[in-house]
């Protein structure tokens, strides 16, 4: 997008990040994917297709955008990510109970 005088104007683009966590491995969660625009849309579409809960948090995505894909999250993010994982486990547990 550009302004009247031809300078670039920053447009707000959709951004997404995907985290993975395997409690059996005893490791911190990993950043599995991150992207903007079309790539972010694809990450979100795949999550929906596979029934993966989506949590919207622009500040967290901004922080995750700074780390490399396929690396563990830094200790500074443990608490916020742990809260999200706990929420996902609760949601998945309720879904399992309802499907019985």
Order of alpha helices (4+ residues) and beta strands (2+ residues): beta-beta-alpha-alpha-alpha
